[in-house]
Amino acid sequence: MSNKKQIEECIRDGLEGYFSDLDGVEPAAMYDMILKVVEKPLLDVVMKHADQNQSRAAEWLGINRNTLRRKLVEHKLIK
């Protein structure tokens, strides 16, 4: 199984667990919640592998360095 498929499977399993935990209650604002939940570990791991180099991490992520910096601050990964 490819890494991409493994990540996709983990997300599917997590979402199924989320719906199971809701126990029939309808979810709200899932899109923003999921993006925030996924974004923080994504940024954290990429920064680690980029040796905390924001320019390199931004390039790997395909985003602007200023955008990366803003997101790192939002998620309290940097001050």
N, C-alpha and C positions, 0 to 999 in steps of 0.2 A: 504494500500500500504506500502511495506517495505521501510525502509530508503534507502537501496541500490537502489531500483527502483525510489525513489524520486530524488536522486542525478543524476541517469542516465537520468531521464526525464528533469531535469534542464539543463544538458549538451546538450541533444538533442535540447531543445528549444533555447538555446544560439547559437548553431551551425546553426540552421535554420535561426535565426535572422541575424547571420553573413553573410550567403549566400544571404539572402534577401537584406542586406545592400550593398553587392557587386554590385548589379544591373547589373548582366551579366558579370562583370569583373572577369577574372579567378583568383583564389587565388594562393598564393605562400607561401612556407615554413610553411604550416599550422601546421604540426606536432610539430615542436619546439615552435611555438607560443602558441599552446593549452597547451602543457606541462608547459610552463612558467606561463601562466595565471592560471592554476589549481594549480600548485605547491606552489605558494606564499600563497594563502589563506589556503591551506592544512597545510603548515608548521606553519603558524600563529595560526590557531585554535588548532592544536595539541599541540603546545608549551604552549598555554594558559591553556589548560586542564591538561597538565603535570606540571603545576606550574613552567614553564620555566626550568624544569629539562631535560637537553639534553639527558641524558642516558635513562631516561624513555620514552621520545618522540621517540628516535631512535628505542627503542625496540618495541613500539607500531606501528611504521611505517615499521618495518622490514628492517631497514637499519643500517649501521655502524654509530656510533656516530661521527666519523670524517667526513663522508659523509654528515650527517645532519648539522654539524657545517659549512662546506663549502657552503652548499645550503643556510643556514641562512644568511651567509655573502653575497653571491651572490644576494640574494633578499633584502639585507639591512634591515634584521630583527634583526640583531645584528651587532656590530662593530668588 
